[in-house]
Amino acid sequence: MINKKLNLYLFLPALVFLALPFFSTGCSSVRDSGVFKSQDWGDSWEQKTVISKKQSIALSEVAALVSDPADSKILYLGTRGEGLYKTMDGGDIWYHLDDTNLALNNRANVYDIAIDPKNSSQLYIGTYQDRLGRVFRSADAGRSWEEVYRVSRERYAIFAVEVDPINSAVIYVGTAEGGLLKSLDFGKSWRVVKWFEDVISDIKVNPQNNQIVFVSTNDKGIFRTNDQGETWQSLDGVKLFPLEMTKIETLVMDWQNPDILYSGSQKGLLKSVDAGQFWERLNIVIPPSAVPILAVAQDPINPDRLYYAAGNVVYRTFDRGQTWSVQPLPTTKKIKVLTIDPRSAGIIYAGIGK
């Protein structure tokens, strides 16, 4: 019943959570989590975890990291067990977002963050809080939150939230129960679009034609609709790669050419150039299924540049996967998220987890 991330995250005893510090303040000698930043396309990395002189996020386990489309120095950081953080200066200083409405728990797991591209003060997050998956919305850049959806059964998180890039009143949510939900009014009301009978790991909306939506599931592949969810097609081409279909973690869309997709999973990396009909293995430089590929990112300015993370290493190509360079990060943990600055593509952020 529980899948992927839930197996790892949701069954910790309550006593452990009660013992967690409100902030990560250095109670351990190993402080190599949090966020690393590169300003030279991944050649070198610097840890960016400062809250104050006495506090940092160097022990925080990152689950989501996104930049504000209106100001790329503003980033939001979702964590496991510590709620949400924000930076206004590209990661030099972070601060915890404490909900003035007291709806969002400071110890929530925040698995996904979506920002309205037309109003970046409006945010949506997918969480696991008090044993239930919940969606929260903020209209003031994270200062206050309201719950707009929760799952009906305990132990099921919300892993995917997406704002339609053309019509930002339309919000999609994917649950660990396999439910794809849709709102037409900024999250005020919802309807079920489809039950996929598997964990929904990611959602992508075509930025040039919002009728086209892709949904990736944990183990049952990738699906596409050409009519905003009225009908669905299982993309059977991806099923020719049973290894790479195992526990799909992330789906990346080329925003300049949305027919190009990348799928990263526990077992490998796939690419499609025809909107998901046919797929191919990318010629990556690690053996198949050797290390889970938990993060994939494409340069929004130059689509020839692609990055993926496996373990604590970032692999980079400047020629769409023909050749790769290798940049290990100074951490013993796994890279869970890669985020590229949309205005300055040489700036890359890596979020670290276990």
Secondary structure, DSSP 8 states (H G I E B T S, - for coil): ---HHHHHHTTS-HHHHHHS-SS----SS----EEEEESSTTSS-EE--BSSSS-BSTT--EEEEEE-SS-TT-EEEEESSS-EEEESSTTSSEEE---TTS-S-TT-EEEEEEE-TT-TT-EEEEEEETTEEEEEEESSTTSS-EEEEE-SSTT--EEEEEE-SS-TT-EEEEETTSEEEEESSTTSS-EEEEE-SS-EEEEEE-SS-TT-EEEEESSS-EEEESSTTSS-EE-GGGGG-TTTTTTEEEEEE-SSSTT-EEEEESS-EEEESSTTSS-EE---SS-TTSS-EEEEEE-SS-TT-EEEEETTEEEEESSTTSS-EEEE-S-SSEEEEEEE-SS-TT-EEEEEE-
